[in-house]
Amino acid sequence: MVDARYNPGESFPLHFVWQIPDGDYVRAVFRAEVLAHDLSLDRYLLRLAELLSGRQETPQGEMRPKEELALPYWKMVTALIGKRVYLAFEVDDGRPILLRLDTLTQEHRFFTRLDDEPAPDQDEQGPAGSSR
């Protein structure tokens, strides 16, 4: 069992990575705000509060200059600000999380499945087994 290192109201950097069709990697670091703990599944409910940094790299790891960025994908990255996600407590270790591209393009509901649910501050109960 892994314990949460952050409590509701605290924040930590959360690093996502996607490989785009041309082979480049898009890296984005968000300030993840802890909204609640779901102790039944050892996970956080997080809000992606702010985009702290980002870069695009070639498959060889070289940083792309700003004028060569894949702008449609960066628009998708900035659209994630404010989204809520459940992630295991282990995400607070700072290591990058490699995600499938369809999570960024929203063909998969990873970042959108909580859009229709009230935020914890609107829902007094929170998820089952949660703490705030």
Buried (B, 14 or more C-beta within 10 A) or exposed (E): EEEBEBEBEEBBEBBBEBBBEEEBBBBBBBBBBBBBBBBEBBBBBBBBBBBBEBEBBEEEEEEBEEEEBBEEBBEBBEEBBEBBBBBBBBBBEEEEEEBEBEBBEBEBEBBBEBEEEEEBEEEEEBBEEBEB
